[in-house]
């Protein structure tokens, strides 16, 4: 199993996301100029945190490097929901995984970071996660849903939408778009343009079903995900430089009070992958040097680029520190378990196709 292209892409996705998170976390509140001054250029290595552990940051004490944040911890809870379901999870599977993480938390930090999501799972519509703000609370952690729906972006979109109860409003669609992109990136011949196209098509198809036949040509209807994504990707394709697209993207995106906003996370991450032509290192570095919620941007970009390229596309010097810095989860084991479930799904799909063929 470990020698398959499938495992390499699954593991690459898990590692790429964790690496982007761990690289970006220590400099989350620094401007690009401050980063370049402090670290003598664009950040391309792990650095220690200069602030104490927190619910929505790292958990490690001292000067340890390679520690990821709540983004990756929540992603691993999504993995456990998949394991619990034995395949594609339902919202209840994620709710149970959140309950387990909350009630079996070893300390206040582990309990505190998951509390917001657990309470949303328990209270449903009575609980507005993050006050009802369209955060990246689902998007930053849902790449495993794309893995378990590998090569089926439309199914992935629906799964991502259904499990995006951790956020609200258009952020649910932002989350689903990303899951579809990861699913398309799992194809053996996946391309960056193909990933974007498949995710966009899955979103439009679902939106037309949900909104009605005239949705796409009714002037007052507004789809912020497509509105900002299309404009940003035009810049990324023109420049092909992850550092050069920062200023144009800043002008395109409407910056409000919300730091961890979903569309910004989706658009910045996908734009970096496009500008980098899928390269893992450039995608992550560009996201880190962009600013604002950079650990989330880098995690989302890193997971997608990791799925595209597999483990071999990740700089070797980036891998071991994130493994050593987070010993509580064995990401290789998680990747093996996910790979086995994808293989199981493939075998069942083949059996179903054969049975359908016998009926024709």
VEXSELUM-20675 format. One record per residue (C-alpha): residue number from 1; residue in three letters; chain; x, y, z. Coordinates in pm, 1 decimal. Example, Ala and Ser with C-alpha at 12.3 -4.5 7.8 and 13.67 -1.06 7.14 Angstrom:
// VEXSELUM-20675
    nr   rest   kette          x          y          z
     1    ALA       A     1230.0     -450.0      780.0
     2    SER       A     1367.0     -106.0      714.0
// end
This chain:
// VEXSELUM-20675
    nr   rest   kette          x          y          z
     1    UNK       A        0.0        0.0        0.0
     2    UNK       A      280.8      246.3       86.3
     3    UNK       A      431.0      205.8     -260.1
     4    UNK       A      116.2      316.3     -442.7
     5    UNK       A       61.8      655.2     -600.8
     6    UNK       A     -262.0      670.7     -403.7
     7    UNK       A      -83.5      654.2      -68.8
     8    UNK       A      171.3      912.6     -180.0
     9    UNK       A     -102.5     1159.4     -269.8
    10    UNK       A     -301.6     1095.4       48.0
    11    UNK       A        5.2     1129.9      268.3
    12    UNK       A      119.8     1430.7       67.2
    13    UNK       A     -212.8     1599.9      135.6
    14    UNK       A     -198.1     1534.2      510.6
    15    UNK       A      166.9     1638.3      537.6
    16    UNK       A      131.5     1939.5      308.5
    17    UNK       A     -149.7     2082.1      518.0
    18    UNK       A       28.2     2021.3      848.5
    19    UNK       A      352.6     2171.2      716.1
    20    UNK       A      185.4     2487.2      589.1
    21    UNK       A       12.7     2525.6      925.2
    22    UNK       A      331.9     2469.8     1126.1
    23    UNK       A      540.1     2704.0      910.2
    24    UNK       A      282.5     2980.9      916.6
    25    UNK       A      170.2     2954.0     1277.7
    26    UNK       A      466.2     3126.5     1445.5
    27    UNK       A      441.4     3431.5     1216.4
    28    UNK       A       61.7     3452.4     1196.2
    29    UNK       A       39.0     3808.1     1329.0
    30    UNK       A      343.0     3945.6     1147.7
    31    UNK       A      333.3     4153.2      829.5
    32    UNK       A      537.6     4038.3      528.5
    33    UNK       A      779.2     4323.2      593.2
    34    UNK       A      825.5     4217.9      955.9
    35    UNK       A      888.4     3858.3      848.8
    36    UNK       A     1150.6     3958.4      593.4
    37    UNK       A     1326.1     4182.8      843.7
    38    UNK       A     1319.8     3928.0     1125.9
    39    UNK       A     1414.1     3622.1      922.5
    40    UNK       A     1627.0     3776.7      647.8
    41    UNK       A     1387.3     3720.1      360.8
    42    UNK       A     1078.6     3520.6      274.1
    43    UNK       A     1014.6     3251.2      532.5
    44    UNK       A     1114.8     2906.2      405.4
    45    UNK       A     1195.5     2728.3      732.3
    46    UNK       A     1047.5     2646.2     1070.2
    47    UNK       A     1089.9     2903.8     1342.9
    48    UNK       A      986.6     2890.1     1710.9
    49    UNK       A      675.5     3058.5     1845.7
    50    UNK       A      733.6     3378.3     2042.0
    51    UNK       A      398.7     3363.5     2220.7
    52    UNK       A      244.8     3114.6     2466.9
    53    UNK       A       17.5     2825.0     2365.1
    54    UNK       A     -347.5     2910.7     2297.9
    55    UNK       A     -669.7     2738.0     2194.2
    56    UNK       A     -644.5     2856.0     1834.4
    57    UNK       A     -268.0     2843.6     1801.4
    58    UNK       A        6.4     2593.5     1891.9
    59    UNK       A       -3.8     2376.9     2204.4
    60    UNK       A      367.4     2319.0     2269.3
    61    UNK       A      568.6     2499.4     2536.4
    62    UNK       A      913.7     2647.0     2488.5
    63    UNK       A     1112.5     2691.8     2169.3
    64    UNK       A     1001.1     2375.4     1991.6
    65    UNK       A      955.7     2406.6     1614.9
    66    UNK       A      721.4     2230.3     1373.5
    67    UNK       A      413.4     2251.8     1595.8
    68    UNK       A       92.4     2290.2     1403.3
    69    UNK       A     -219.4     2469.9     1525.6
    70    UNK       A     -589.8     2401.6     1575.6
    71    UNK       A     -635.6     2390.0     1195.5
    72    UNK       A     -454.8     2057.3     1166.9
    73    UNK       A     -594.9     1924.2     1494.4
    74    UNK       A     -945.9     1978.3     1361.0
    75    UNK       A     -842.9     1815.2     1032.5
    76    UNK       A     -742.5     1504.2     1224.5
    77    UNK       A    -1085.4     1498.7     1388.4
    78    UNK       A    -1231.5     1490.0     1036.4
    79    UNK       A    -1006.7     1191.3      969.8
    80    UNK       A    -1141.0     1017.9     1277.7
    81    UNK       A    -1496.4     1083.9     1158.7
    82    UNK       A    -1405.3      905.0      834.7
    83    UNK       A    -1255.6      614.0     1028.2
    84    UNK       A    -1566.6      595.1     1245.3
    85    UNK       A    -1787.2      582.8      935.0
    86    UNK       A    -1567.1      331.9      756.7
    87    UNK       A    -1577.2      560.8      454.2
    88    UNK       A    -1768.3      877.2      369.1
    89    UNK       A    -1897.4     1027.3      695.1
    90    UNK       A    -2229.2     1187.4      771.4
    91    UNK       A    -2263.1     1496.7      993.2
    92    UNK       A    -2338.9     1266.5     1285.6
    93    UNK       A    -2004.1     1092.1     1243.7
    94    UNK       A    -1823.9     1425.2     1267.9
    95    UNK       A    -2040.5     1522.7     1566.3
    96    UNK       A    -1943.5     1201.9     1746.0
    97    UNK       A    -1575.3     1255.2     1665.6
    98    UNK       A    -1601.7     1607.8     1807.2
    99    UNK       A    -1775.1     1475.6     2118.7
   100    UNK       A    -1500.2     1219.8     2169.4
   101    UNK       A    -1229.7     1486.2     2127.1
   102    UNK       A    -1406.4     1712.8     2376.3
   103    UNK       A    -1489.3     1462.6     2647.6
   104    UNK       A    -1157.6     1278.7     2622.7
   105    UNK       A     -944.2     1592.4     2602.4
   106    UNK       A     -623.5     1554.4     2806.4
   107    UNK       A     -612.3     1920.7     2912.0
   108    UNK       A     -783.0     2259.1     2884.4
   109    UNK       A     -611.3     2347.7     2557.9
   110    UNK       A     -738.7     2038.7     2377.7
   111    UNK       A    -1084.1     2086.8     2525.8
   112    UNK       A    -1099.4     2458.8     2456.3
   113    UNK       A    -1007.8     2449.6     2088.9
   114    UNK       A    -1278.9     2194.7     2004.2
   115    UNK       A    -1549.8     2340.9     2227.1
   116    UNK       A    -1690.4     2583.2     1968.9
   117    UNK       A    -1735.5     2304.8     1712.9
   118    UNK       A    -1866.1     2052.4     1963.8
   119    UNK       A    -2128.1     2295.1     2091.5
   120    UNK       A    -2237.6     2363.0     1733.9
   121    UNK       A    -2276.1     1988.4     1676.5
   122    UNK       A    -2487.0     1957.3     1993.4
   123    UNK       A    -2703.7     2268.1     1964.0
   124    UNK       A    -2751.2     2276.3     1588.0
   125    UNK       A    -2945.3     2579.6     1465.5
   126    UNK       A    -2961.5     2719.7     1818.8
   127    UNK       A    -2585.4     2769.5     1815.5
   128    UNK       A    -2428.4     3021.1     1577.8
   129    UNK       A    -2065.2     2914.5     1542.1
   130    UNK       A    -1836.4     3214.7     1588.2
   131    UNK       A    -2142.4     3433.9     1627.2
   132    UNK       A    -2270.1     3333.3     1282.7
   133    UNK       A    -1963.8     3470.4     1103.1
   134    UNK       A    -1864.6     3298.4      774.3
   135    UNK       A    -1534.2     3170.3      908.1
   136    UNK       A    -1287.5     2920.6      762.4
   137    UNK       A    -1366.9     2681.3     1048.7
   138    UNK       A    -1463.4     2404.2      806.2
   139    UNK       A    -1241.3     2496.5      512.2
   140    UNK       A     -919.7     2491.6      712.1
   141    UNK       A     -975.3     2129.8      817.6
   142    UNK       A    -1185.8     1943.6      561.9
   143    UNK       A     -930.2     1822.1      305.3
   144    UNK       A     -975.1     1458.2      423.2
   145    UNK       A    -1330.0     1472.9      285.4
   146    UNK       A    -1177.2     1530.3      -58.6
   147    UNK       A     -944.6     1235.1       -8.4
   148    UNK       A    -1223.4      992.3       78.3
   149    UNK       A    -1410.9     1118.0     -232.1
   150    UNK       A    -1101.4     1090.9     -452.8
   151    UNK       A    -1159.8     1159.6     -824.0
   152    UNK       A    -1528.8     1244.2     -769.5
   153    UNK       A    -1547.5     1623.0     -726.9
   154    UNK       A    -1926.9     1649.3     -748.2
   155    UNK       A    -1974.7     1393.0     -470.9
   156    UNK       A    -1697.8     1562.4     -277.0
   157    UNK       A    -1868.7     1900.0     -305.6
   158    UNK       A    -2191.1     1760.4     -160.6
   159    UNK       A    -2003.6     1587.9      123.4
   160    UNK       A    -1812.9     1905.8      201.5
   161    UNK       A    -2131.4     2109.5      205.3
   162    UNK       A    -2315.4     1862.8      430.2
   163    UNK       A    -2034.0     1853.0      686.1
   164    UNK       A    -1973.6     2228.1      687.5
   165    UNK       A    -2210.0     2279.1      979.8
   166    UNK       A    -1911.8     2422.8     1169.5
   167    UNK       A    -1957.6     2749.0      982.0
   168    UNK       A    -2235.3     2957.5      827.6
   169    UNK       A    -2359.1     3132.9      514.3
   170    UNK       A    -2147.1     3137.7      201.5
   171    UNK       A    -1861.3     2977.3      400.0
   172    UNK       A    -2039.5     2644.1      357.3
   173    UNK       A    -1997.2     2675.6      -18.4
   174    UNK       A    -1635.9     2790.4       20.8
   175    UNK       A    -1572.9     2473.9      220.1
   176    UNK       A    -1744.8     2253.0      -36.9
   177    UNK       A    -1551.5     2410.5     -324.3
   178    UNK       A    -1225.9     2320.6     -155.7
   179    UNK       A    -1329.1     1960.1      -89.9
   180    UNK       A    -1413.6     1924.9     -459.1
   181    UNK       A    -1072.5     2067.5     -552.5
   182    UNK       A     -891.8     1814.0     -333.3
   183    UNK       A    -1095.3     1528.1     -481.7
   184    UNK       A    -1000.1     1634.9     -834.7
   185    UNK       A     -634.2     1675.0     -732.8
   186    UNK       A     -628.0     1304.7     -648.6
   187    UNK       A     -652.8     1201.1    -1014.0
   188    UNK       A     -330.5     1044.2    -1144.3
   189    UNK       A     -312.1     1299.6    -1425.7
   190    UNK       A     -448.4     1595.5    -1230.2
   191    UNK       A     -357.0     1945.2    -1342.7
   192    UNK       A     -391.9     2276.0    -1162.5
   193    UNK       A     -635.8     2410.7    -1420.9
   194    UNK       A     -834.9     2087.8    -1408.4
   195    UNK       A     -862.5     2111.9    -1029.9
   196    UNK       A     -996.8     2467.0    -1045.1
   197    UNK       A    -1235.7     2386.2    -1328.5
   198    UNK       A    -1378.6     2077.1    -1158.3
   199    UNK       A    -1431.7     2255.3     -826.7
   200    UNK       A    -1598.3     2549.1     -999.2
   201    UNK       A    -1825.8     2320.5    -1203.7
   202    UNK       A    -1929.0     2124.3     -895.6
   203    UNK       A    -2019.5     2448.1     -719.8
   204    UNK       A    -2220.6     2585.3    -1013.0
   205    UNK       A    -2407.4     2256.5    -1062.5
   206    UNK       A    -2509.0     2238.9     -697.6
   207    UNK       A    -2598.7     2608.4     -685.3
   208    UNK       A    -2829.7     2579.6     -985.9
   209    UNK       A    -3012.9     2288.8     -825.8
   210    UNK       A    -3046.7     2473.0     -498.3
   211    UNK       A    -3128.8     2819.0     -629.9
   212    UNK       A    -3341.5     2738.3     -936.6
   213    UNK       A    -3298.4     2728.6    -1311.4
   214    UNK       A    -3263.1     3104.8    -1350.0
   215    UNK       A    -2999.3     3152.6    -1081.4
   216    UNK       A    -2707.7     3187.3    -1323.2
   217    UNK       A    -2862.1     3471.6    -1527.8
   218    UNK       A    -3049.6     3669.9    -1264.9
   219    UNK       A    -2860.3     3995.0    -1218.0
   220    UNK       A    -2936.5     4052.3     -850.9
   221    UNK       A    -2815.0     3710.9     -745.3
   222    UNK       A    -2463.6     3728.0     -606.9
   223    UNK       A    -2219.0     3442.1     -560.8
   224    UNK       A    -1924.7     3581.7     -361.3
   225    UNK       A    -1716.5     3265.0     -395.2
   226    UNK       A    -1714.6     3280.3     -775.8
   227    UNK       A    -1704.0     3660.2     -781.9
   228    UNK       A    -1374.7     3679.2     -594.9
   229    UNK       A    -1223.7     3349.5     -708.8
   230    UNK       A    -1250.0     3426.0    -1081.0
   231    UNK       A    -1094.0     3771.6    -1043.2
   232    UNK       A     -811.7     3642.4     -824.3
   233    UNK       A     -730.8     3348.6    -1049.1
   234    UNK       A     -706.0     3581.2    -1346.3
   235    UNK       A     -429.6     3763.2    -1160.3
   236    UNK       A     -259.2     3438.9    -1054.4
   237    UNK       A     -256.4     3303.5    -1409.7
   238    UNK       A     -120.7     3629.8    -1546.0
   239    UNK       A      158.2     3678.8    -1293.7
   240    UNK       A      265.9     3318.4    -1218.6
   241    UNK       A      451.0     3452.5     -916.1
   242    UNK       A      324.4     3387.0     -562.6
   243    UNK       A      484.7     3701.9     -424.4
   244    UNK       A      377.5     3931.4     -708.2
   245    UNK       A        6.8     3848.9     -670.2
   246    UNK       A      -18.2     3971.8     -310.4
   247    UNK       A      -89.8     4337.6     -381.7
   248    UNK       A     -341.9     4277.1     -663.2
   249    UNK       A     -525.4     4024.1     -447.9
   250    UNK       A     -534.7     4268.8     -159.5
   251    UNK       A     -712.8     4513.1     -389.3
   252    UNK       A     -960.9     4254.3     -516.1
   253    UNK       A    -1061.9     4106.0     -183.2
   254    UNK       A    -1286.1     4309.1       44.8
   255    UNK       A    -1118.1     4311.1      383.7
   256    UNK       A    -1356.9     4339.0      675.6
   257    UNK       A    -1333.3     4288.7     1047.7
   258    UNK       A    -1323.2     3908.0     1027.9
   259    UNK       A     -969.7     3769.7     1040.2
   260    UNK       A    -1046.1     3406.4      955.2
   261    UNK       A    -1294.9     3464.2      673.8
   262    UNK       A    -1371.8     3168.7      445.8
   263    UNK       A    -1361.4     3327.9      101.3
   264    UNK       A    -1026.4     3490.6      168.7
   265    UNK       A     -885.5     3156.3      279.6
   266    UNK       A    -1021.1     2978.3      -28.3
   267    UNK       A     -921.6     3247.4     -277.2
   268    UNK       A     -574.1     3316.2     -139.4
   269    UNK       A     -486.9     2945.9     -110.0
   270    UNK       A     -612.8     2851.1     -457.0
   271    UNK       A     -450.5     3157.5     -612.4
   272    UNK       A     -115.7     3061.0     -462.0
   273    UNK       A     -141.4     2706.0     -598.8
   274    UNK       A     -227.6     2843.3     -943.5
   275    UNK       A       48.0     3105.7     -940.1
   276    UNK       A      296.9     2839.5     -826.2
   277    UNK       A      173.7     2602.9    -1098.2
   278    UNK       A      109.5     2345.4     -827.0
   279    UNK       A      453.1     2354.9     -664.8
   280    UNK       A      421.6     2270.2     -294.3
   281    UNK       A      702.5     2489.9     -163.3
   282    UNK       A      605.3     2798.2     -360.7
   283    UNK       A      235.2     2756.4     -279.0
   284    UNK       A      306.2     2742.9       94.1
   285    UNK       A      563.4     3021.9       95.0
   286    UNK       A      335.9     3250.9     -101.8
   287    UNK       A       50.0     3189.5      142.1
   288    UNK       A      274.4     3257.2      441.6
   289    UNK       A      404.3     3581.7      298.4
   290    UNK       A       56.5     3701.6      206.1
   291    UNK       A      -43.3     3810.0      555.1
   292    UNK       A     -349.2     3790.8      781.0
   293    UNK       A     -458.1     3430.2      861.3
   294    UNK       A     -146.0     3293.4      699.0
   295    UNK       A     -127.8     2958.6      881.4
   296    UNK       A     -475.5     2869.9      749.2
   297    UNK       A     -392.4     2994.3      398.3
   298    UNK       A      -70.1     2792.0      396.1
   299    UNK       A     -239.6     2482.9      537.9
   300    UNK       A     -515.1     2487.7      275.5
   301    UNK       A     -269.6     2555.9       -8.3
   302    UNK       A      -24.0     2295.5      120.3
   303    UNK       A     -285.7     2021.0      143.8
   304    UNK       A     -407.9     2084.0     -211.4
   305    UNK       A      -56.6     2102.5     -358.0
   306    UNK       A       38.6     1793.2     -156.7
   307    UNK       A     -253.1     1600.7     -305.8
   308    UNK       A     -148.2     1710.4     -654.1
   309    UNK       A      218.7     1615.5     -619.0
   310    UNK       A      231.5     1344.7     -355.2
   311    UNK       A      499.2     1316.2      -88.1
   312    UNK       A      781.0     1343.4     -341.5
   313    UNK       A      677.3     1700.6     -417.0
   314    UNK       A      733.3     1816.1      -58.0
   315    UNK       A     1078.0     1949.2       37.3
   316    UNK       A     1238.7     1670.0      245.6
   317    UNK       A     1367.8     1914.1      505.5
   318    UNK       A     1010.7     2017.9      584.8
   319    UNK       A      877.5     1670.6      663.1
   320    UNK       A     1055.5     1539.2      973.9
   321    UNK       A     1021.6     1853.2     1190.2
   322    UNK       A      642.0     1848.9     1162.1
   323    UNK       A      636.2     1477.4     1244.0
   324    UNK       A      864.8     1521.9     1544.7
   325    UNK       A      683.4     1834.7     1659.6
   326    UNK       A      343.4     1663.7     1682.6
   327    UNK       A      390.4     1308.8     1813.1
   328    UNK       A       30.6     1266.5     1931.9
   329    UNK       A      -90.8     1183.2     1578.7
   330    UNK       A       86.3      945.4     1340.0
   331    UNK       A        3.8     1103.3     1004.1
   332    UNK       A      156.6      812.1      813.0
   333    UNK       A      -79.9      574.4      992.4
   334    UNK       A     -372.4      806.1      918.7
   335    UNK       A     -270.2      812.2      552.5
   336    UNK       A     -250.8      432.4      541.2
   337    UNK       A     -596.6      400.2      694.5
   338    UNK       A     -743.6      652.1      453.6
   339    UNK       A     -575.4      478.4      160.2
   340    UNK       A     -723.3      143.6      267.1
   341    UNK       A    -1071.5      296.7      286.7
   342    UNK       A    -1035.9      454.4      -59.0
   343    UNK       A     -923.7      117.7     -195.6
   344    UNK       A    -1222.7      -48.4      -29.4
   345    UNK       A    -1453.6      206.1     -191.3
   346    UNK       A    -1291.4      141.3     -528.1
   347    UNK       A    -1343.8     -232.3     -500.0
   348    UNK       A    -1708.4     -186.1     -406.8
   349    UNK       A    -1758.1       56.4     -694.7
   350    UNK       A    -1613.7     -196.3     -939.1
   351    UNK       A    -1847.8     -464.9     -807.2
   352    UNK       A    -2142.8     -228.8     -845.4
   353    UNK       A    -2044.6     -142.7    -1202.7
   354    UNK       A    -2016.6     -510.7    -1290.9
   355    UNK       A    -2361.3     -579.0    -1145.8
   356    UNK       A    -2510.6     -284.0    -1332.7
   357    UNK       A    -2344.7     -405.0    -1649.8
   358    UNK       A    -2507.5     -745.7    -1607.6
   359    UNK       A    -2847.6     -575.8    -1607.8
   360    UNK       A    -2792.2     -407.0    -1942.8
// end
